[in-house]
Amino acid sequence: MLSRPAAPAEAAENDGVTIDLDRIVAAFREIAARPGVDFVLVEGAGGLLVPLTPTALMADLAARLGLPLLLVARARLGTINHTLLTVREIERRGLPFAGTVLNLHEADTLDHARWIDAFGGRVLGRYPDDLAVILRALLPAASSSRTSSGGA
């Protein structure tokens, strides 16, 4: 765990440690290959374009893992633009995209989901209200990605 709440590359530099993408990918594959593991949820930190190392972004790790990305967005002012920009970057990089979940923690009352969905953000639901719906939508994506990305 890094001690500073900052971009992973900056926090690692601050702590005098190196983030090793090869090690992360190897650990993921080892965990995913364990008996009884149906799928592995990998949580990013800071966003798709946040630096992990001096030469790699979170998007680079996402590409190496080959998992469908679940975009979690705060339901607040600026969410529509920020979410759609991230979706466009996911598409530009050719990364698999599972969809968007709106986090209702400290949410405002605007209908972000309607607008994000209308412009390609594929909203799966709102957390925590739609948790069962979100999980049902994610399980098929998790199953197919494990099969297609296993060892790749």
SULTALIN-V9318 format. One record per residue. N is the residue number from 1. D_FIRST is the distance of its C-alpha to the first C-alpha in Angstrom with 2 decimals. Layout:
BEGIN
((N/D_FIRST) (N/D_FIRST))
END
This chain:
BEGIN
((1/0.00) (2/3.78) (3/6.45) (4/9.15) (5/10.36) (6/11.96) (7/12.71) (8/10.08) (9/12.62) (10/13.16) (11/9.68) (12/9.28) (13/12.80) (14/12.27) (15/9.81) (16/12.26) (17/10.43) (18/11.97) (19/11.08) (20/13.80) (21/15.43) (22/17.72) (23/15.08) (24/13.60) (25/17.26) (26/18.21) (27/15.60) (28/16.83) (29/20.39) (30/20.01) (31/18.71) (32/21.39) (33/24.04) (34/23.65) (35/26.80) (36/26.83) (37/24.02) (38/25.80) (39/23.15) (40/19.44) (41/17.94) (42/15.30) (43/13.64) (44/13.44) (45/11.92) (46/14.48) (47/17.55) (48/19.50) (49/20.23) (50/16.99) (51/16.26) (52/13.60) (53/15.26) (54/18.42) (55/20.50) (56/18.88) (57/18.29) (58/16.62) (59/20.28) (60/20.51) (61/17.83) (62/19.70) (63/22.90) (64/21.80) (65/20.72) (66/23.96) (67/22.97) (68/24.72) (69/22.72) (70/22.59) (71/22.55) (72/21.52) (73/23.30) (74/23.84) (75/27.53) (76/28.38) (77/30.49) (78/29.59) (79/28.14) (80/31.06) (81/30.88) (82/27.12) (83/27.10) (84/30.17) (85/28.96) (86/25.85) (87/28.19) (88/30.48) (89/27.76) (90/26.80) (91/30.54) (92/31.10) (93/28.57) (94/30.10) (95/26.94) (96/27.64) (97/27.37) (98/27.34) (99/27.86) (100/26.63) (101/25.60) (102/26.19) (103/23.89) (104/26.39) (105/24.08) (106/25.80) (107/28.12) (108/31.44) (109/34.61) (110/35.29) (111/35.73) (112/33.02) (113/33.05) (114/36.70) (115/36.29) (116/33.12) (117/34.79) (118/38.06) (119/36.59) (120/34.68) (121/31.35) (122/32.09) (123/30.92) (124/30.26) (125/30.13) (126/28.65) (127/25.78) (128/26.34) (129/30.13) (130/30.43) (131/27.71) (132/30.29) (133/31.71) (134/28.37) (135/27.51) (136/31.01) (137/30.69) (138/27.41) (139/28.45) (140/31.10) (141/28.79) (142/26.17) (143/29.01) (144/30.58) (145/27.46) (146/26.56) (147/30.10) (148/30.36) (149/27.08) (150/26.84) (151/26.55) (152/27.34))
END
